[in-house]
Amino acid sequence: MYARVTGTGSCLPGKPVSNDDLAARGVDTSDEWIVSRTGIRSRFLATPGTTSSELGLVAAQHALEMAGVAASDIDLIIVATSTPDFIFPSTACLIQNKLGSRKGAAAFDVQAVCSGFVYALGIAEKFIRSGSHSKALVIGAEVFSRILDWNDRGTCVLFGDGAGAVVLEAADNPGILASALHADGSQNGILNVPGQVCGGQVTGDPFLRMDGQAVFKFAVRVLSEVAAEVCQEAGVETNTVDWLIPHQANIRILDATAKKLGVDRSKVIVTVDRHGNTSAASVPLALDEAVRDGRIRRGQKVLLEGVGGGFTWGATLLEF
C-alpha cells in the first residue's frame, strides 16, 4: 500500500497588500528595503475575524474537487497550523464539521510551524501505508498577521496569511518516494512566540520574534541536508528532480538552498515574492499554483521541504 497526491487546493484572503501599502499603513519600511532583503513584493492579509479554519476549508474544497473525492469519503484530516482558531478544539475538527466529512474519522492538528505541512504529509502517509486509512486531507492554514508586531519591521513585513491543501489517497504504486522529519529543540530561541494565556491574561510576549541571521544560516544548512537525505533514500540525484518547492521564507534562502543542492534555479517554485512567508501554508500554496498552471505534471518528481521554529525541518520527495 502506497500514498499518492491526487488533488491540490489553496486559498488566499482578500487582495494583495504591497510593500507600499504597508508603508502607507504606518510601517517604517519601503518597497526597496523589503525587496532587497527578502524578495517579497506583496502578501495577503486576512480581515479581522477571518480564521485558519475558514481558509483551510476553501483550500480543502478545491483539493477535493481536483481529486474527484467526496468530503464524506475522507477518513483522516490533519491540519498544520501555528495560528489555530482556538486553543481547542483543533482546527482539523472545525474543518471536518464545516466540510461535512465523515463523522468519526480522525482529525487533529500538527504544530511544527513552517515545517508543519511537511510533517503533516509525512504523518498522513504513514497512516495510509499502515492500511488504517485510505483518503486523507492534509492542510496547512495560517493567519500569521494576528501574531505580528506591526512596529517590528524586521518581522511584520515578512509574513502573510493563506492556506493550501492536498488529498492523499491509497495507491498501488508509490507516490511519496521518501520523507524525513527532524527537530532540534536547543534552537528554540531564534524563532518563537514566547507568550501564553494564563488565568485569562497574556503572559510573556505574544508576538513573533526572530533572529534573522541565525535563522538564515540554520535554514540553508538543514534544508540542504534533509533534501540530500530523502533523495539518497529514494535513489535519486538531487540535481535530477523536476521541481524543488522549499518553504517560502526568503528569496535568499531559496536561492542558497538550490545552489547547495545543485538544482537549477529554473526548477525552483517561487511564490514568496507574491505571498510572503505563510508558514505551514507556504509549501502547499506553491505546490497548488504550480500544478494548476501546468508546470508540475503527472510522473514528475517534486521535492518539498520546510524549516521552522522549534527548530523543526523535513522533506518529502514525491512523484506527482
C-alpha positions as CSV (number, residue, x, y, z in Angstrom):
1,M,0.0,0.0,0.0
2,Y,1.3,3.4,-1.0
3,A,0.1,7.0,-0.8
4,R,-0.3,9.4,-3.7
5,V,-1.3,13.1,-4.0
6,T,-4.4,13.2,-6.2
7,G,-5.6,16.8,-5.7
8,T,-4.3,20.2,-4.6
9,G,-6.0,23.4,-3.5
10,S,-5.4,26.8,-2.0
11,C,-6.9,29.9,-0.6
12,L,-5.6,33.5,-0.2
13,P,-7.7,36.0,1.6
14,G,-8.7,39.3,0.0
15,K,-6.4,41.3,-2.2
16,P,-2.6,41.6,-2.3
17,V,-1.1,44.0,0.1
18,S,2.0,45.6,-1.4
19,N,5.1,46.9,0.4
20,D,4.0,50.4,-0.4
21,D,0.6,49.6,1.2
22,L,2.4,48.6,4.4
23,A,4.4,51.8,4.4
24,A,1.1,53.8,3.9
25,R,-0.4,52.0,6.9
26,G,2.4,53.3,9.1
27,V,5.0,50.5,9.0
28,D,8.5,52.1,9.0
29,T,9.7,50.5,5.7
30,S,9.9,50.8,2.0
31,D,9.5,48.6,-1.1
32,E,13.2,48.9,-1.8
33,W,14.2,47.9,1.8
34,I,11.9,44.8,1.8
35,V,12.6,43.6,-1.8
36,S,16.4,43.9,-1.5
37,R,16.5,41.8,1.7
38,T,13.7,39.3,1.2
39,G,12.4,39.3,-2.4
40,I,8.9,39.9,-1.1
41,R,6.7,42.4,-3.0
42,S,3.3,41.6,-1.6
43,R,1.3,39.3,0.7
44,F,-2.3,38.6,1.6
45,L,-3.7,39.7,5.0
46,A,-6.9,38.3,6.4
47,T,-9.6,40.7,7.5
48,P,-10.3,40.8,11.3
49,G,-12.3,37.7,12.3
50,T,-11.1,35.5,9.4
51,T,-9.8,32.2,10.8
52,S,-7.4,29.5,9.8
53,S,-10.3,27.0,9.6
54,E,-12.1,29.3,7.1
55,L,-9.1,29.5,4.8
56,G,-8.3,25.8,5.3
57,L,-11.9,24.9,4.4
58,V,-11.7,26.6,1.0
59,A,-8.3,25.1,0.2
60,A,-9.7,21.6,1.1
61,Q,-12.7,22.0,-1.1
62,H,-10.6,22.9,-4.1
63,A,-8.3,19.9,-3.4
64,L,-11.3,17.6,-3.2
65,E,-12.7,18.9,-6.4
66,M,-9.5,18.3,-8.3
67,A,-9.2,14.8,-6.8
68,G,-12.8,13.9,-7.6
69,V,-13.3,12.8,-4.0
70,A,-16.4,13.5,-1.9
71,A,-15.9,15.0,1.6
72,S,-17.8,12.1,3.0
73,D,-15.1,9.7,1.8
74,I,-12.3,11.4,3.8
75,D,-11.3,9.4,6.8
76,L,-8.3,11.5,8.0
77,I,-7.8,15.2,8.3
78,I,-4.5,16.7,9.5
79,V,-4.1,20.4,9.7
80,A,-0.7,22.0,10.2
81,T,-1.1,25.4,11.8
82,S,0.6,27.7,14.4
83,T,-2.5,30.0,14.4
84,P,-5.4,27.8,15.3
85,D,-8.9,29.2,15.7
86,F,-8.9,28.2,19.4
87,I,-6.7,26.5,22.0
88,F,-9.1,23.7,21.4
89,P,-11.0,22.1,19.7
90,S,-8.5,21.6,16.9
91,T,-8.7,23.4,13.6
92,A,-8.9,20.0,11.9
93,C,-12.1,19.2,13.9
94,L,-13.6,22.6,12.9
95,I,-12.8,21.9,9.2
96,Q,-14.3,18.4,9.5
97,N,-17.5,19.9,10.7
98,K,-17.6,22.7,8.1
99,L,-16.7,20.3,5.3
100,G,-19.3,17.7,6.2
101,S,-16.7,14.9,6.1
102,R,-17.2,11.6,7.7
103,K,-18.2,11.7,11.4
104,G,-15.9,9.5,13.5
105,A,-12.9,9.9,11.1
106,A,-9.7,11.0,12.7
107,A,-8.9,14.7,12.8
108,F,-6.1,16.6,14.6
109,D,-3.6,19.5,14.3
110,V,0.2,19.4,13.9
111,Q,2.3,22.2,15.3
112,A,5.7,22.3,13.6
113,V,5.4,26.0,12.5
114,C,6.8,26.4,8.9
115,S,7.7,22.7,8.7
116,G,4.1,21.8,9.6
117,F,2.8,20.8,6.2
118,V,5.8,18.5,5.5
119,Y,5.3,17.0,9.0
120,A,1.6,16.5,8.4
121,L,2.1,15.0,5.0
122,G,4.7,12.5,6.4
123,I,2.2,11.5,9.2
124,A,-0.7,11.1,6.8
125,E,1.5,8.8,4.5
126,K,2.2,6.6,7.5
127,F,-1.5,6.3,8.3
128,I,-2.3,5.3,4.7
129,R,0.6,2.9,4.3
130,S,-0.4,1.1,7.5
131,G,-3.8,0.3,5.9
132,S,-5.8,2.0,8.6
133,H,-6.9,4.9,6.4
134,S,-7.4,5.4,2.7
135,K,-8.2,9.1,1.9
136,A,-6.6,12.0,3.8
137,L,-6.9,15.7,3.7
138,V,-3.6,17.4,4.6
139,I,-3.9,21.1,5.1
140,G,-1.6,24.0,6.0
141,A,-3.5,27.0,7.2
142,E,-2.3,30.2,8.8
143,V,-3.4,33.7,9.9
144,F,0.0,34.9,10.9
145,S,-1.0,38.5,10.8
146,R,-2.6,38.2,14.2
147,I,0.7,37.3,15.9
148,L,2.8,40.0,14.3
149,D,4.2,43.1,16.0
150,W,3.4,45.8,13.4
151,N,6.1,48.1,15.0
152,D,8.8,45.5,14.3
153,R,9.7,46.0,10.6
154,G,12.2,43.1,10.8
155,T,9.4,40.6,11.1
156,C,6.0,42.1,10.2
157,V,6.9,42.7,6.5
158,L,7.8,39.0,6.0
159,F,4.6,37.2,6.7
160,G,1.2,36.6,5.1
161,D,-2.0,34.6,5.5
162,G,-3.3,31.7,3.5
163,A,-4.0,28.0,3.2
164,G,-3.0,25.1,1.0
165,A,-4.2,21.5,0.9
166,V,-3.7,18.2,-0.7
167,V,-5.8,15.0,-1.0
168,L,-3.6,12.0,-0.3
169,E,-5.0,8.6,-1.3
170,A,-4.0,5.0,-1.1
171,A,-2.5,3.7,-4.3
172,D,-0.9,0.6,-5.8
173,N,2.2,2.5,-7.0
174,P,4.4,4.8,-4.9
175,G,3.6,8.5,-4.9
176,I,5.6,9.5,-1.9
177,L,9.0,8.1,-2.5
178,A,10.8,9.2,0.7
179,S,10.4,11.5,3.6
180,A,12.4,12.6,6.6
181,L,11.5,14.7,9.7
182,H,13.8,16.3,12.2
183,A,13.9,18.7,15.2
184,D,16.4,20.4,17.4
185,G,14.8,22.0,20.5
186,S,18.0,23.6,21.6
187,Q,17.4,26.2,18.8
188,N,14.0,27.3,20.2
189,G,15.2,30.8,20.9
190,I,16.0,32.1,17.4
191,L,12.3,32.0,16.2
192,N,9.4,31.9,18.6
193,V,6.3,33.5,20.1
194,P,7.3,33.4,23.8
195,G,3.9,34.1,25.3
196,Q,0.8,32.2,26.5
197,V,-2.6,32.7,28.1
198,C,-2.7,32.1,31.8
199,G,-5.6,32.9,34.1
200,G,-7.3,34.8,31.3
201,Q,-4.3,37.1,30.7
202,V,-1.5,37.1,28.2
203,T,1.8,36.4,29.9
204,G,5.2,36.8,28.2
205,D,5.5,38.2,24.7
206,P,2.5,37.4,22.4
207,F,4.3,38.4,19.2
208,L,6.6,36.6,16.8
209,R,10.3,37.2,17.5
210,M,13.2,36.2,15.2
211,D,16.9,36.3,15.0
212,G,17.1,36.7,11.2
213,Q,20.8,35.9,10.6
214,A,20.7,32.8,12.8
215,V,17.6,31.6,11.1
216,F,19.1,32.1,7.7
217,K,22.3,30.1,8.5
218,F,20.4,27.3,10.2
219,A,17.7,27.1,7.4
220,V,20.1,26.9,4.5
221,R,22.2,24.1,6.2
222,V,19.3,21.9,7.3
223,L,17.3,22.3,4.1
224,S,20.2,21.2,2.0
225,E,21.0,18.3,4.3
226,V,17.4,16.9,4.5
227,A,16.9,17.3,0.7
228,A,20.0,15.2,0.1
229,E,18.8,12.7,2.7
230,V,15.5,11.9,1.1
231,C,16.9,11.9,-2.4
232,Q,19.6,9.4,-1.3
233,E,16.9,7.2,0.4
234,A,14.9,7.2,-2.9
235,G,18.0,6.6,-5.0
236,V,17.6,9.9,-6.9
237,E,20.3,12.6,-7.5
238,T,19.2,16.0,-6.2
239,N,20.0,17.7,-9.4
240,T,17.7,15.4,-11.4
241,V,14.4,16.3,-9.5
242,D,11.9,18.0,-11.8
243,W,10.9,20.6,-9.2
244,L,12.0,21.9,-5.8
245,I,9.5,23.6,-3.5
246,P,11.2,24.9,-0.4
247,H,9.4,26.7,2.4
248,Q,8.8,30.2,1.1
249,A,10.5,32.3,3.7
250,N,13.0,34.5,1.9
251,I,14.3,34.5,-1.7
252,R,17.9,34.4,-0.5
253,I,17.2,31.2,1.4
254,L,15.6,29.6,-1.6
255,D,18.5,30.6,-3.9
256,A,21.2,29.5,-1.4
257,T,19.4,26.1,-0.9
258,A,19.1,25.4,-4.6
259,K,22.7,26.3,-5.2
260,K,24.0,24.0,-2.4
261,L,21.8,21.1,-3.9
262,G,23.0,21.8,-7.5
263,V,19.4,22.4,-8.6
264,D,18.9,24.8,-11.4
265,R,17.1,28.0,-10.3
266,S,14.6,27.4,-13.1
267,K,13.4,24.3,-11.3
268,V,12.6,26.2,-8.0
269,I,8.9,27.1,-7.5
270,V,8.8,30.6,-6.0
271,T,5.8,32.3,-4.5
272,V,7.4,34.2,-1.7
273,D,7.5,37.3,-3.8
274,R,3.7,37.5,-4.0
275,H,2.6,35.6,-0.9
276,G,5.3,36.4,1.7
277,N,6.0,33.7,4.3
278,T,2.8,31.9,5.0
279,S,4.4,29.4,7.4
280,A,2.7,26.0,7.2
281,A,0.7,27.1,4.2
282,S,3.7,28.1,2.0
283,V,4.6,24.7,0.6
284,P,1.1,23.6,-0.3
285,L,0.3,27.0,-1.7
286,A,3.3,26.8,-4.0
287,L,2.5,23.3,-5.0
288,D,-1.1,24.1,-5.9
289,E,-0.1,27.1,-8.0
290,A,2.5,25.1,-10.0
291,V,0.1,22.2,-10.5
292,R,-2.7,24.4,-11.7
293,D,-0.6,26.5,-14.1
294,G,0.7,23.3,-15.7
295,R,4.4,23.4,-14.6
296,I,4.0,20.3,-12.4
297,R,2.7,17.3,-14.4
298,R,2.0,13.7,-13.6
299,G,5.0,11.5,-13.4
300,Q,7.4,14.3,-12.4
301,K,9.4,14.2,-9.2
302,V,8.8,17.0,-6.8
303,L,10.9,17.7,-3.7
304,L,9.1,19.5,-0.9
305,E,10.9,20.8,2.2
306,G,10.3,23.0,5.2
307,V,12.1,24.5,8.2
308,G,10.5,26.3,11.1
309,G,10.6,27.4,14.7
310,G,11.3,24.6,17.2
311,F,13.6,24.2,15.4
312,T,12.0,21.7,13.0
313,W,12.7,20.7,9.5
314,G,11.8,18.0,7.0
315,A,11.4,17.0,3.4
316,T,9.3,14.8,1.2
317,L,10.2,13.5,-2.3
318,L,7.1,12.6,-4.3
319,E,6.2,11.5,-7.8
320,F,3.2,13.6,-8.7
